Amino acid sequence: MEERVLELKAEILKALAQPTRLKILELLRNGERCICEIVPAINGEQSNISRHISMMQKNHLVTTRKDGVKVMVKVKDPEIFEILNKVSFILKRQMKEQEKLFSHI
């Protein structure tokens, strides 16, 4: 059982480990968006964005629904933003530590 949990954790982290998917998630931070809004907002191609959304859907990070001809996307569990926020916090701390090192040169 423990091995399966580790595999599932790794799948979620792999789904997050790609800049385009992170851009999509950041766009969804304020709520549901249409793919037709996401594509120009991140300057991507529709087919590529759709593949990324499909991959995140497979890993239960986002859900989609049809609204007429539009495909709407939203984050399934907003707690995913807590992970992204923690990563940002760690990055900021690392950057401050590097600034201190370089200021002594």
TIFI-829368 format. One line per field, with one value per residue: residue number from 1; residue in one letter; z negated, y, x negated of N, C-alpha, C, O, CB in turn. Coordinates in nm, 4 decimals, always signed. Each point is the difference from the previous one (the first is absolute). Glycine has a CB too. Layout:
N
num = c(NUM ...)
residu = c(a ...)
n.zz = c(Z ...)
n.yy = c(Y ...)
n.xx = c(X ...)
ca.zz = c(Z ...)
ca.yy = c(Y ...)
ca.xx = c(X ...)
c.zz = c(Z ...)
c.yy = c(Y ...)
c.xx = c(X ...)
o.zz = c(Z ...)
o.yy = c(Y ...)
o.xx = c(X ...)
cb.zz = c(Z ...)
cb.yy = c(Y ...)
cb.xx = c(X ...)
END
This chain:
105
num = c(1 2 3 4 5 6 7 8 9 10 11 12 13 14 15 16 17 18 19 20 21 22 23 24 25 26 27 28 29 30 31 32 33 34 35 36 37 38 39 40 41 42 43 44 45 46 47 48 49 50 51 52 53 54 55 56 57 58 59 60 61 62 63 64 65 66 67 68 69 70 71 72 73 74 75 76 77 78 79 80 81 82 83 84 85 86 87 88 89 90 91 92 93 94 95 96 97 98 99 100 101 102 103 104 105)
residu = c(m e e r v l e l k a e i l k a l a q p t r l k i l e l l r n g e r c i c e i v p a i n g e q s n i s r h i s m m q k n h l v t t r k d g v k v m v k v k d p e i f e i l n k v s f i l k r q m k e q e k l f s h i)
n.zz = c(+0.0000 +0.0373 +0.3133 +0.0356 -0.1491 +0.1965 +0.2576 -0.0984 -0.0531 +0.2952 +0.1241 -0.1457 +0.0976 +0.3085 -0.0126 -0.0930 +0.2437 +0.2215 -0.0300 +0.0944 -0.2925 -0.1194 +0.2117 -0.0957 -0.3014 +0.0564 +0.1501 -0.2640 -0.2151 +0.0881 +0.0088 +0.1876 +0.2153 +0.2262 +0.0360 +0.0800 -0.2550 +0.0574 +0.2847 -0.0827 -0.2928 +0.1414 +0.3065 +0.0434 +0.2722 -0.0986 -0.0251 -0.2599 -0.1688 +0.0511 -0.1265 -0.2658 -0.0421 +0.0286 -0.2336 -0.2041 +0.0595 -0.0875 -0.2906 -0.0722 +0.1428 +0.1124 -0.0557 +0.3151 -0.0560 +0.3185 -0.0830 +0.2969 +0.1279 -0.3232 -0.0322 -0.2909 -0.0656 -0.3075 -0.1133 -0.0021 -0.2325 -0.0034 -0.1173 +0.3004 -0.1706 -0.2321 +0.2349 +0.0910 -0.2931 -0.0321 +0.2665 -0.0991 -0.2659 +0.1478 +0.1862 -0.2378 -0.1362 +0.2588 +0.0339 -0.2948 +0.0497 +0.2601 -0.1500 -0.2061 +0.2280 +0.1366 -0.2699 -0.0145 +0.3221)
n.yy = c(-0.1203 +0.1308 -0.0469 +0.1604 +0.2591 +0.0219 -0.0061 +0.2483 +0.1860 -0.0436 +0.1030 +0.2797 +0.0475 -0.0584 +0.2248 +0.2193 -0.0701 +0.2537 +0.3287 -0.1040 -0.0804 +0.2853 +0.1484 -0.1685 +0.0753 +0.3099 -0.0144 -0.1380 +0.2545 +0.0848 -0.3225 -0.2100 +0.0894 -0.0728 -0.2232 +0.3073 +0.0999 -0.2061 +0.1074 +0.2897 -0.0782 -0.1408 +0.1832 -0.3172 -0.0729 +0.0102 -0.2348 +0.1127 +0.0412 -0.2955 -0.1272 +0.1627 -0.0914 -0.3060 +0.0159 +0.1273 -0.2268 -0.2273 +0.1422 +0.0362 +0.3093 +0.0335 -0.0957 +0.0455 +0.1098 -0.0121 +0.3224 -0.1348 -0.1166 +0.0088 -0.2670 +0.1668 -0.0761 -0.0182 -0.0695 -0.3018 +0.1846 +0.3611 -0.2255 +0.0791 +0.2778 -0.1726 -0.0765 +0.2980 +0.1054 -0.1996 +0.0992 +0.3026 -0.0725 -0.1316 +0.2509 +0.1986 -0.1737 -0.0151 +0.3156 +0.0470 -0.2007 +0.1585 +0.2819 -0.1162 -0.0987 +0.2790 +0.1760 -0.1578 +0.0934)
n.xx = c(-0.0824 -0.2824 +0.0053 +0.2710 -0.1080 -0.2473 +0.1840 +0.1690 -0.2511 -0.0959 +0.2768 -0.0218 -0.2935 +0.0685 +0.2244 -0.2260 -0.2163 +0.1509 -0.1140 +0.2776 +0.0835 -0.0874 +0.1874 +0.2474 -0.0360 -0.0096 +0.2855 +0.1259 -0.0939 +0.2996 +0.1486 -0.0024 -0.2330 +0.2128 -0.2413 +0.0742 -0.1973 -0.2381 -0.0750 -0.0693 -0.1169 -0.2546 -0.0211 +0.1888 +0.0414 +0.3165 -0.2020 -0.1447 +0.2594 +0.0987 -0.2632 +0.0374 +0.2979 -0.0729 -0.2091 +0.2064 +0.2230 -0.2019 -0.0292 +0.3500 -0.1306 +0.3023 +0.2872 -0.0033 +0.2886 +0.0393 +0.0245 +0.1824 -0.2056 -0.1170 -0.1797 +0.1143 -0.3163 +0.1299 -0.2813 +0.1540 -0.0998 +0.0369 -0.2207 -0.1337 -0.0443 -0.1600 -0.2053 -0.0308 -0.0679 -0.2440 -0.1352 +0.0063 -0.1506 -0.2410 -0.0508 -0.0329 -0.2222 -0.1790 -0.0052 -0.1139 -0.2394 -0.0922 -0.0074 -0.2096 -0.1912 -0.0136 -0.0654 -0.2984 -0.0865)
ca.zz = c(+0.0000 -0.0090 +0.1312 +0.0889 -0.0409 +0.0504 +0.1451 +0.0259 -0.0314 +0.1086 +0.1180 -0.0186 +0.0125 +0.1419 +0.0700 -0.0316 +0.0379 +0.1395 -0.0010 +0.0601 -0.0932 -0.1107 +0.0503 +0.0045 -0.1377 -0.0513 +0.0596 -0.0624 -0.1418 -0.0272 +0.0357 +0.1265 +0.1233 +0.1267 +0.0731 +0.0961 -0.0717 -0.0450 +0.1142 +0.0245 -0.1231 -0.0192 +0.1312 +0.0388 +0.1084 -0.0518 -0.0152 -0.1069 -0.1257 -0.0245 -0.0483 -0.1384 -0.0832 -0.0067 -0.0912 -0.1365 -0.0312 -0.0294 -0.1336 -0.0911 -0.0404 +0.0559 +0.0600 +0.1138 +0.0312 +0.1216 -0.0154 +0.1418 +0.0787 -0.0801 -0.0993 -0.1196 -0.0805 -0.1347 -0.0887 -0.0743 -0.1434 -0.0161 -0.0856 +0.0858 -0.0060 -0.1191 +0.0445 +0.0835 -0.0892 -0.0751 +0.0923 +0.0160 -0.1249 -0.0017 +0.1023 -0.0502 -0.1051 +0.0666 +0.0697 -0.1019 -0.0443 +0.1071 -0.0008 -0.1105 +0.0423 +0.1040 -0.0514 -0.0685 +0.1001)
ca.yy = c(+0.1203 +0.1172 +0.0202 +0.0577 +0.1395 +0.0720 +0.0104 +0.0994 +0.1300 +0.0296 +0.0364 +0.1379 +0.0893 +0.0021 +0.0818 +0.1396 +0.0304 +0.0431 +0.1423 +0.0311 -0.0412 +0.0965 +0.1218 -0.0273 -0.0007 +0.1377 +0.0669 -0.0538 +0.0379 +0.0863 -0.0673 -0.0703 +0.0747 -0.0691 -0.0281 +0.1095 +0.1088 -0.0494 -0.0067 +0.1271 +0.0532 -0.0537 +0.0026 -0.1389 -0.0565 -0.0699 -0.1446 -0.0184 +0.0339 -0.1068 -0.1178 +0.0262 -0.0050 -0.1411 -0.0666 +0.0423 -0.0608 -0.1410 -0.0038 +0.0562 +0.1364 +0.0888 -0.0604 +0.0767 -0.0150 +0.0701 +0.1086 +0.0239 -0.0433 +0.0258 -0.0977 +0.0724 -0.0745 +0.0518 -0.0818 -0.0922 +0.0172 +0.1240 -0.0191 -0.0089 +0.1306 +0.0005 -0.0573 +0.1008 +0.1088 -0.0472 +0.0003 +0.1412 +0.0405 -0.0623 +0.0697 +0.1332 -0.0176 -0.0380 +0.1172 +0.0893 -0.0605 +0.0213 +0.1421 +0.0197 -0.0556 +0.0837 +0.1323 -0.0086 -0.0203)
ca.xx = c(+0.0824 -0.0878 -0.0616 +0.1025 +0.0176 -0.1168 +0.0169 +0.1041 -0.0602 -0.0930 +0.0803 +0.0474 -0.1154 -0.0380 +0.0995 -0.0311 -0.1382 -0.0072 +0.0357 +0.1308 +0.1049 -0.0017 +0.0652 +0.1437 +0.0492 -0.0008 +0.1164 +0.1205 -0.0030 +0.1155 +0.1245 +0.0199 -0.0301 +0.0211 -0.1240 -0.0149 -0.0681 -0.1304 -0.0929 -0.0698 -0.0590 -0.1356 -0.0639 -0.0231 +0.0801 +0.1178 -0.0211 -0.0973 +0.0683 +0.0976 -0.0746 -0.0400 +0.1208 +0.0377 -0.0934 +0.0329 +0.1299 -0.0306 -0.0588 +0.0999 -0.0341 +0.1031 +0.1191 +0.0512 +0.1423 +0.0428 +0.0967 +0.0264 -0.1157 -0.1195 -0.0441 -0.0392 -0.0970 -0.0209 -0.0814 +0.0853 -0.0238 -0.0767 -0.1172 -0.1189 -0.0658 -0.0854 -0.1280 -0.0656 -0.0412 -0.1170 -0.1140 -0.0381 -0.0647 -0.1331 -0.0801 -0.0335 -0.1007 -0.1250 -0.0522 -0.0556 -0.1271 -0.0975 -0.0349 -0.0946 -0.1292 -0.0596 -0.0297 -0.1288 -0.1067)
c.zz = c(+0.0000 +0.1352 +0.0969 -0.0326 +0.0519 +0.1512 +0.0354 -0.0299 +0.1127 +0.1258 -0.0108 +0.0180 +0.1438 +0.0804 -0.0243 +0.0585 +0.1472 +0.0074 +0.0585 -0.0943 -0.1205 +0.0418 +0.0006 -0.1414 -0.0584 +0.0576 -0.0668 -0.1482 -0.0373 +0.0441 +0.1401 +0.1196 +0.1200 +0.0643 +0.0997 -0.0643 -0.0368 +0.1126 +0.0259 -0.1242 -0.0229 +0.1328 +0.0482 +0.1198 -0.0611 -0.0248 -0.1152 -0.1369 -0.0360 -0.0520 -0.1460 -0.0947 -0.0170 -0.0980 -0.1456 -0.0444 -0.0387 -0.1418 -0.1042 -0.0528 +0.0497 +0.0462 +0.1162 +0.0131 +0.1259 -0.0391 +0.1416 +0.0805 -0.0774 -0.0915 -0.1163 -0.0858 -0.1380 -0.0805 -0.0838 -0.1498 -0.0201 -0.0932 +0.0810 -0.0031 -0.1245 +0.0353 +0.0812 -0.0852 -0.0799 +0.0873 +0.0216 -0.1228 -0.0073 +0.1000 -0.0475 -0.1055 +0.0612 +0.0713 -0.0987 -0.0499 +0.1049 +0.0065 -0.1097 +0.0383 +0.0999 -0.0495 -0.0711 +0.0972 +0.0359)
c.yy = c(+0.1261 +0.0321 +0.0672 +0.1475 +0.0848 +0.0197 +0.1079 +0.1412 +0.0434 +0.0426 +0.1433 +0.0969 +0.0070 +0.0880 +0.1489 +0.0448 +0.0370 +0.1444 +0.0340 -0.0375 +0.0934 +0.1308 -0.0174 +0.0037 +0.1412 +0.0796 -0.0431 +0.0366 +0.0828 -0.0612 -0.0590 +0.0913 -0.0888 -0.0262 +0.1129 +0.1241 -0.0398 +0.0060 +0.1350 +0.0547 -0.0528 -0.0130 -0.1411 -0.0397 -0.0838 -0.1488 -0.0289 +0.0261 -0.1101 -0.1263 +0.0182 -0.0086 -0.1432 -0.0762 +0.0370 -0.0567 -0.1469 -0.0157 +0.0720 +0.1393 +0.0999 -0.0821 +0.0887 -0.0249 +0.0801 +0.1071 +0.0477 -0.0532 +0.0189 -0.1178 +0.0804 -0.0898 +0.0634 -0.0972 -0.0858 +0.0227 +0.1229 -0.0120 -0.0166 +0.1320 +0.0143 -0.0567 +0.1038 +0.1172 -0.0387 +0.0008 +0.1433 +0.0508 -0.0538 +0.0704 +0.1379 -0.0079 -0.0359 +0.1188 +0.0988 -0.0528 +0.0209 +0.1467 +0.0297 -0.0511 +0.0914 +0.1402 +0.0032 -0.0147 +0.1333)
c.xx = c(-0.0864 -0.0628 +0.0980 +0.0230 -0.1156 +0.0089 +0.1024 -0.0503 -0.0931 +0.0757 +0.0506 -0.1154 -0.0499 +0.0953 -0.0259 -0.1335 -0.0148 +0.0489 +0.1369 +0.1129 +0.0049 +0.0667 +0.1514 +0.0579 +0.0048 +0.1177 +0.1302 +0.0100 +0.1237 +0.1322 -0.0015 -0.0269 +0.0303 -0.1359 -0.0258 -0.0636 -0.1425 -0.1029 -0.0689 -0.0713 -0.1414 -0.0743 -0.0350 +0.0837 +0.1112 -0.0264 -0.0961 +0.0642 +0.0990 -0.0677 -0.0406 +0.1199 +0.0461 -0.0886 +0.0308 +0.1347 -0.0189 -0.0564 +0.0861 -0.0360 +0.1043 +0.1198 +0.0424 +0.1492 +0.0300 +0.1002 +0.0304 -0.1166 -0.1305 -0.0321 -0.0568 -0.0893 -0.0065 -0.0846 +0.0935 -0.0125 -0.0878 -0.1209 -0.1283 -0.0765 -0.0871 -0.1383 -0.0764 -0.0495 -0.1244 -0.1247 -0.0481 -0.0737 -0.1429 -0.0920 -0.0444 -0.1092 -0.1350 -0.0628 -0.0626 -0.1345 -0.1089 -0.0428 -0.1020 -0.1373 -0.0693 -0.0349 -0.1349 -0.1167 -0.0608)
o.zz = c(+0.0763 +0.0371 +0.0766 +0.0903 +0.0481 +0.0511 +0.0936 +0.0736 +0.0415 +0.0711 +0.0982 +0.0678 +0.0450 +0.0911 +0.0848 +0.0130 +0.0723 -0.0462 -0.0557 -0.0148 -0.0516 -0.0788 -0.0403 -0.0233 -0.0690 -0.0700 -0.0083 -0.0660 -0.1114 +0.0040 +0.0716 -0.0007 -0.0078 -0.0110 +0.0275 +0.0719 +0.0011 -0.0214 +0.0037 +0.0118 -0.0569 +0.0081 +0.0441 +0.0568 -0.0989 -0.1068 -0.0755 -0.0936 -0.1160 -0.0877 -0.0808 -0.1088 -0.1090 -0.0770 -0.0885 -0.1182 -0.0938 -0.0660 -0.1096 -0.1106 -0.0656 +0.0199 +0.0039 -0.0444 +0.0292 -0.0833 +0.0506 -0.0061 +0.0434 -0.0478 +0.0143 -0.0115 -0.0131 +0.0309 -0.0554 -0.0712 +0.0258 -0.0019 -0.0542 +0.0166 -0.0009 -0.0484 -0.0224 +0.0247 -0.0180 -0.0452 +0.0029 +0.0124 -0.0360 -0.0311 +0.0179 -0.0007 -0.0417 -0.0015 +0.0301 -0.0210 -0.0345 +0.0238 +0.0217 -0.0260 -0.0119 +0.0581 -0.0207 -0.0414 +0.0822)
o.yy = c(+0.0928 +0.1170 +0.0882 +0.0821 +0.1113 +0.1063 +0.0772 +0.0940 +0.1158 +0.0899 +0.0741 +0.1018 +0.1060 +0.0716 +0.0833 +0.1198 -0.0598 +0.0288 +0.0838 +0.0748 +0.0288 +0.0602 +0.0899 +0.0623 +0.0359 +0.0819 +0.0772 -0.0330 -0.0107 +0.0683 +0.0050 +0.1179 -0.1227 +0.0821 +0.0348 +0.0853 +0.0825 +0.0423 +0.0046 +0.0682 +0.0693 -0.0611 -0.0262 +0.0809 -0.0704 -0.0510 -0.0952 -0.0778 -0.0400 -0.0675 -0.0921 -0.0567 -0.0399 -0.0829 -0.0854 -0.0279 -0.0490 -0.1014 +0.0310 +0.0369 +0.1008 -0.1212 +0.1191 -0.1018 +0.0998 -0.0229 +0.0927 -0.1191 -0.0461 -0.0692 +0.0731 -0.1203 +0.1224 -0.1189 +0.0490 +0.0018 -0.0056 +0.0894 +0.0103 +0.0021 +0.0791 +0.0486 +0.0211 +0.0537 +0.0819 +0.0394 +0.0250 +0.0719 +0.0726 +0.0279 +0.0379 +0.0810 +0.0528 +0.0161 +0.0603 +0.0760 +0.0282 +0.0297 +0.0762 +0.0660 +0.0260 +0.0655 +0.1078 -0.0037 +0.0060)
o.xx = c(+0.0270 -0.0104 -0.0388 +0.0155 +0.0213 -0.0350 -0.0205 +0.0300 +0.0013 -0.0451 -0.0031 +0.0141 -0.0434 -0.0417 +0.0319 -0.0255 -0.0797 +0.1104 +0.0709 +0.0966 +0.1080 +0.0728 +0.0739 +0.1035 +0.0953 +0.0595 +0.0955 +0.0985 +0.0513 +0.1024 -0.1000 +0.0355 -0.0068 -0.0911 -0.1148 -0.0521 -0.0913 -0.1136 -0.1229 -0.1018 -0.0844 -0.1065 -0.1119 +0.0733 -0.0207 +0.0338 +0.0203 -0.0186 +0.0095 +0.0539 +0.0117 -0.0101 +0.0410 +0.0485 -0.0029 +0.0206 +0.0629 +0.0226 -0.0467 +0.0396 +0.0261 -0.0083 -0.0310 +0.0531 -0.0659 +0.0877 -0.0632 -0.0307 -0.1055 +0.0899 -0.0980 +0.0233 -0.0007 -0.0080 +0.0984 +0.1005 -0.1203 -0.0846 -0.1101 -0.1220 -0.0943 -0.1022 -0.1192 -0.1079 -0.0901 -0.1075 -0.1205 -0.0992 -0.0927 -0.1158 -0.1157 -0.0927 -0.1031 -0.1220 -0.1030 -0.0945 -0.1147 -0.1171 -0.0942 -0.1007 -0.1197 -0.0865 -0.0556 -0.1159 -0.0914)
cb.zz = c(-0.1973 -0.2769 -0.1157 -0.0699 -0.2540 -0.2383 -0.0701 -0.1277 -0.2882 -0.1670 -0.0707 -0.2256 -0.2807 -0.1136 -0.1063 -0.2217 -0.2504 +0.1324 +0.0715 +0.2431 +0.1261 -0.0098 +0.1822 +0.2316 +0.0404 +0.0470 +0.2252 +0.2301 +0.1170 +0.0203 -0.2237 -0.1114 -0.1095 +0.0418 -0.0539 +0.0518 -0.0912 -0.1434 +0.0971 +0.1630 -0.0398 -0.2106 -0.0969 -0.2923 +0.2571 +0.2285 +0.3218 +0.2516 +0.1634 +0.2678 +0.3141 +0.1924 +0.1874 +0.3138 +0.2692 +0.1532 +0.2536 +0.3113 +0.2171 +0.0473 +0.0687 +0.0520 -0.2254 +0.1629 -0.2746 +0.2268 -0.2851 -0.0455 +0.1662 +0.0563 +0.1615 +0.0175 +0.2187 -0.0208 +0.0489 +0.2553 -0.0680 +0.0436 -0.1163 +0.1325 +0.1284 -0.1022 +0.0256 +0.1696 +0.0024 -0.0970 +0.1112 +0.1365 -0.0776 -0.0361 +0.1599 +0.0484 -0.1194 +0.0300 +0.1490 -0.0471 -0.0984 +0.1051 +0.0683 -0.1397 -0.0268 +0.1088 -0.0024 -0.1523 +0.0094)
cb.yy = c(-0.2188 -0.1722 -0.2899 -0.3079 -0.1849 -0.2012 -0.3206 -0.2656 -0.1653 -0.2549 -0.3141 -0.1803 -0.1592 -0.3026 -0.2698 -0.1448 -0.0953 -0.2668 -0.0425 -0.1108 -0.2671 -0.1643 -0.0381 -0.2034 -0.2668 -0.0913 -0.0632 -0.1545 +0.0077 +0.1257 +0.1497 -0.2647 +0.2592 +0.0272 -0.2857 -0.1731 -0.0043 -0.1922 -0.1845 -0.0195 -0.0514 -0.0626 +0.2540 -0.1336 +0.0686 +0.2156 +0.0633 +0.1447 +0.2870 +0.1622 +0.0492 +0.2037 +0.2682 +0.0951 +0.0862 +0.2380 +0.2080 +0.0611 -0.0412 -0.2693 -0.1626 +0.2869 -0.2243 +0.0886 -0.1329 -0.1830 -0.0219 +0.3234 +0.1044 +0.3143 -0.2554 +0.2571 -0.1873 +0.2415 +0.1249 -0.1691 -0.2445 +0.0298 -0.1150 -0.1701 +0.0177 -0.0746 -0.2542 -0.1203 -0.0059 -0.1816 -0.2340 -0.0358 -0.0680 -0.2503 -0.1621 -0.0046 -0.1261 -0.2484 -0.0906 -0.0078 -0.2004 -0.2206 -0.0193 -0.0856 -0.2565 -0.1956 -0.0658 -0.0981 -0.2098)
cb.xx = c(+0.1529 -0.0367 -0.1073 +0.0947 +0.1045 -0.1028 -0.0387 +0.1453 +0.0146 -0.1190 +0.0715 +0.1656 -0.0195 -0.0547 +0.1369 +0.1577 +0.0060 -0.0744 -0.3102 -0.1923 -0.1356 -0.2844 -0.2757 -0.1335 -0.1883 -0.3113 -0.2190 -0.1051 -0.3038 -0.2531 +0.2156 +0.1336 -0.1730 +0.3190 +0.1484 +0.2522 +0.3121 +0.2288 +0.2671 +0.2717 +0.3137 +0.1869 +0.0209 -0.1273 -0.1781 +0.1086 +0.0212 -0.1665 -0.0354 +0.0913 -0.0968 -0.1760 +0.0256 +0.0319 -0.1739 -0.1533 +0.0531 -0.0669 -0.1778 +0.0159 -0.2691 -0.1683 +0.1052 -0.2761 +0.1261 -0.1259 -0.0227 +0.1703 +0.2299 -0.0396 +0.0476 +0.1908 -0.1340 +0.2269 -0.2843 -0.1232 +0.1413 +0.2958 +0.2585 +0.2383 +0.2853 +0.3060 +0.2183 +0.2539 +0.3291 +0.2568 +0.2068 +0.2969 +0.3170 +0.2174 +0.2400 +0.3262 +0.2821 +0.2098 +0.2774 +0.3276 +0.2419 +0.2185 +0.3222 +0.2870 +0.2079 +0.2156 +0.3004 +0.2333 +0.2064)
END
